[in-house]
Amino acid sequence: MPRSRIPSSASNADTIMRLQTAAASDRAAGLNQTHSAREPVVCYSRKGENYAPGGTEVLEIGHTAKMAQLISALTGGDLYEIQTEKNYPANYRETTRIAEDELRRDEKPMLAGTLPDLSKYDLIFLGHPIWWGKLPPAVNSFLSAANLSGKEVAHFCTHAGSGFGTSDRELRTRAPNAQFLESLSVVGTEVDRANRKLGTACAKSLRFALGLCFISGRGFRQE
């Protein structure tokens, strides 16, 4: 979606250093790396034509979906992608126009498929792109349908320079009985680079850091 005027986030190299630092700190403190098994990674993502600096690009997998796949691989969590019954247009600009109108009217599109059973989980990873500085309408639909009361929620998003926008505040308003841990934001066009770095030399420490930083509430913000 179009960029807001919030300053661009820091580089993903800083993200990696923060994850490594948090992991080292927790290891030094003797904290256990384990938590309840296979926390779900729930995300909404747009593939196809998307915003790119200077224009648009066509993605086989959306930026947020790539980030969700990475977190799922690092934590062992089951991956669930939020989908709507009615698809948005293939054209990016047309989608932004429709999304802007839906957000203005607080419209919640019908979701496709069956929602995951979240009752057996204590922690849920929830990710999305930033649309017009806000949560996408499909995520609002998910929050209305899913019961997050008493759950810990690790929030992550991809964006084009806006950081979290108002999404953190919206999440707390729409799911007031959930406990939100620290959040993670990554510039969408940098996700591939983050994947390569997170998935190779730093894999062991970042598996620990991603899982435990979110789980223990020792997470961080990248803005």
C-alpha positions as CSV (number, residue, x, y, z in Angstrom):
1,M,0.0,0.0,0.0
2,P,1.2,3.6,-0.4
3,R,3.9,4.8,2.0
4,S,3.0,6.9,5.0
5,R,5.2,9.7,6.2
6,I,6.6,7.7,9.1
7,P,10.4,7.4,8.8
8,S,11.7,4.2,7.3
9,S,12.9,1.4,9.5
10,A,16.4,0.4,10.3
11,S,18.3,-2.2,8.2
12,N,17.8,-5.9,8.7
13,A,21.4,-6.1,9.7
14,D,20.3,-4.3,12.9
15,T,17.5,-6.7,13.3
16,I,19.9,-9.7,13.2
17,M,22.3,-8.0,15.7
18,R,19.4,-7.4,18.1
19,L,18.2,-10.9,17.8
20,Q,21.7,-12.3,18.4
21,T,22.2,-9.9,21.4
22,A,18.9,-11.0,22.9
23,A,19.8,-14.6,22.4
24,A,23.2,-14.2,24.0
25,S,21.7,-12.3,26.9
26,D,19.1,-15.1,27.6
27,R,21.7,-17.8,27.2
28,A,23.9,-16.0,29.8
29,A,20.9,-15.8,32.1
30,G,20.4,-19.6,31.7
31,L,16.9,-19.2,30.3
32,N,15.3,-22.3,28.8
33,Q,14.6,-22.3,25.1
34,T,11.5,-24.5,25.2
35,H,7.9,-23.5,25.1
36,S,4.6,-25.2,24.2
37,A,5.0,-27.2,20.9
38,R,4.3,-25.8,17.5
39,E,2.9,-22.4,18.1
40,P,0.8,-21.4,15.0
41,V,2.1,-18.7,12.7
42,V,-1.0,-17.0,11.3
43,C,-0.5,-14.4,8.5
44,Y,-2.2,-12.5,5.8
45,S,-0.2,-11.7,2.7
46,R,-0.6,-10.4,-0.9
47,K,1.1,-12.1,-3.8
48,G,1.1,-10.9,-7.4
49,E,1.6,-7.2,-8.1
50,N,2.8,-5.3,-5.1
51,Y,4.4,-2.0,-4.3
52,A,8.2,-1.6,-5.0
53,P,10.4,1.4,-4.9
54,G,9.7,3.4,-8.0
55,G,6.8,1.3,-9.1
56,T,5.5,-2.2,-8.6
57,E,6.8,-5.8,-8.8
58,V,5.1,-9.2,-9.2
59,L,5.7,-11.6,-6.3
60,E,5.1,-15.4,-6.4
61,I,4.9,-15.3,-2.6
62,G,4.0,-12.2,-0.7
63,H,6.5,-10.5,1.6
64,T,4.6,-11.3,4.8
65,A,4.1,-14.9,3.7
66,K,7.9,-15.2,3.3
67,M,8.5,-13.8,6.7
68,A,5.8,-16.2,8.2
69,Q,7.5,-19.1,6.5
70,L,10.8,-18.1,8.0
71,I,9.4,-17.8,11.5
72,S,7.6,-21.1,11.1
73,A,10.8,-22.8,10.0
74,L,12.8,-21.3,12.9
75,T,10.2,-22.1,15.6
76,G,8.6,-25.2,14.2
77,G,5.2,-23.5,14.3
78,D,2.3,-24.6,12.0
79,L,1.6,-22.1,9.3
80,Y,-1.9,-20.8,8.5
81,E,-2.5,-18.1,5.9
82,I,-5.6,-15.9,6.2
83,Q,-7.6,-15.9,2.9
84,T,-10.7,-14.1,1.8
85,E,-13.6,-15.6,-0.2
86,K,-13.4,-12.7,-2.7
87,N,-10.0,-12.1,-4.2
88,Y,-8.7,-8.6,-4.6
89,P,-7.9,-7.5,-8.2
90,A,-4.6,-8.5,-9.7
91,N,-3.8,-4.8,-10.4
92,Y,-2.1,-3.3,-7.4
93,R,-3.5,0.3,-7.8
94,E,-7.1,-1.1,-8.0
95,T,-6.5,-3.1,-4.9
96,T,-5.3,-0.1,-3.0
97,R,-8.4,1.8,-4.0
98,I,-10.7,-1.0,-2.8
99,A,-8.7,-1.5,0.4
100,E,-8.9,2.2,1.2
101,D,-12.6,2.2,0.9
102,E,-13.0,-1.0,3.0
103,L,-10.8,0.5,5.7
104,R,-12.8,3.7,5.7
105,R,-16.0,1.8,6.2
106,D,-14.4,-0.8,8.6
107,E,-15.6,-3.5,6.3
108,K,-14.6,-7.0,7.2
109,P,-14.5,-9.3,4.1
110,M,-15.7,-12.9,4.4
111,L,-12.9,-15.4,5.1
112,A,-12.3,-18.5,3.1
113,G,-11.8,-21.9,4.6
114,T,-11.8,-23.0,8.3
115,L,-10.1,-21.0,11.0
116,P,-7.4,-22.9,12.9
117,D,-8.3,-24.2,16.3
118,L,-6.4,-21.9,18.6
119,S,-7.8,-23.3,21.9
120,K,-4.8,-25.5,22.5
121,Y,-2.2,-22.8,22.1
122,D,-0.8,-20.2,24.5
123,L,1.2,-18.3,22.0
124,I,0.2,-17.2,18.5
125,F,2.4,-15.5,15.9
126,L,0.3,-13.0,13.8
127,G,1.7,-11.3,10.7
128,H,0.4,-9.0,8.0
129,P,1.4,-6.2,5.6
130,I,0.6,-2.6,6.4
131,W,-2.2,-1.2,4.2
132,W,-2.7,2.5,4.3
133,G,-0.9,2.6,7.6
134,K,-3.3,0.1,9.1
135,L,-4.2,-3.5,9.6
136,P,-5.6,-5.1,6.3
137,P,-9.4,-5.7,6.3
138,A,-8.8,-9.5,6.2
139,V,-6.9,-9.3,9.5
140,N,-9.8,-7.4,11.0
141,S,-12.1,-10.2,9.9
142,F,-9.8,-12.8,11.5
143,L,-9.7,-10.8,14.8
144,S,-13.4,-10.7,14.8
145,A,-13.8,-14.4,14.2
146,A,-10.9,-15.8,16.3
147,N,-10.9,-15.9,20.1
148,L,-7.6,-14.6,21.3
149,S,-8.6,-14.0,24.9
150,G,-5.9,-15.1,27.2
151,K,-3.4,-15.8,24.4
152,E,0.0,-14.3,24.0
153,V,0.3,-12.7,20.5
154,A,3.7,-12.1,18.8
155,H,2.9,-9.5,16.2
156,F,5.0,-9.0,13.1
157,C,4.5,-7.0,9.9
158,T,6.0,-6.1,6.6
159,H,5.8,-2.5,5.2
160,A,7.1,-0.1,2.6
161,G,8.5,2.5,5.0
162,S,5.7,3.1,7.5
163,G,6.8,0.8,10.3
164,F,3.9,-0.5,12.3
165,G,1.6,2.4,11.4
166,T,-1.4,2.2,13.7
167,S,-1.5,-1.7,13.6
168,D,-0.1,-2.2,17.2
169,R,-2.8,0.0,18.6
170,E,-5.5,-1.5,16.4
171,L,-4.6,-5.0,17.5
172,R,-4.9,-4.1,21.2
173,T,-8.3,-2.5,20.5
174,R,-9.7,-5.4,18.5
175,A,-8.4,-8.1,20.8
176,P,-8.4,-6.4,24.2
177,N,-8.1,-9.6,26.2
178,A,-5.0,-10.9,24.5
179,Q,-1.5,-10.2,25.8
180,F,0.7,-8.7,23.1
181,L,4.4,-9.3,23.2
182,E,6.9,-7.0,21.6
183,S,6.5,-6.6,17.8
184,L,8.7,-7.0,14.8
185,S,8.5,-5.0,11.6
186,V,10.6,-5.5,8.4
187,V,10.6,-3.6,5.2
188,G,8.9,-5.9,2.7
189,T,11.5,-5.5,-0.1
190,E,14.2,-6.5,2.4
191,V,12.6,-9.8,3.5
192,D,14.5,-11.9,0.9
193,R,17.8,-10.5,2.3
194,A,16.7,-11.2,5.8
195,N,15.7,-14.7,4.9
196,R,19.2,-15.5,3.5
197,K,20.9,-14.1,6.5
198,L,18.5,-15.6,9.1
199,G,18.5,-18.9,7.4
200,T,22.3,-19.5,7.0
201,A,25.1,-18.5,9.4
202,C,22.8,-17.2,12.1
203,A,20.3,-20.0,12.0
204,K,21.0,-21.6,15.4
205,S,21.2,-18.4,17.4
206,L,18.2,-16.8,15.6
207,R,16.0,-19.9,16.0
208,F,16.6,-19.4,19.7
209,A,16.3,-15.6,19.6
210,L,13.1,-15.5,17.5
211,G,11.3,-18.1,19.6
212,L,12.5,-17.0,23.0
213,C,12.4,-13.2,22.4
214,F,8.8,-13.4,21.4
215,I,7.9,-16.1,24.0
216,S,9.6,-14.5,26.9
217,G,8.5,-10.9,26.1
218,R,12.1,-9.9,25.4
219,G,11.3,-8.9,21.8
220,F,12.2,-5.7,20.1
221,R,10.9,-3.1,17.8
222,Q,12.6,-2.3,14.5
223,E,11.5,1.1,13.4
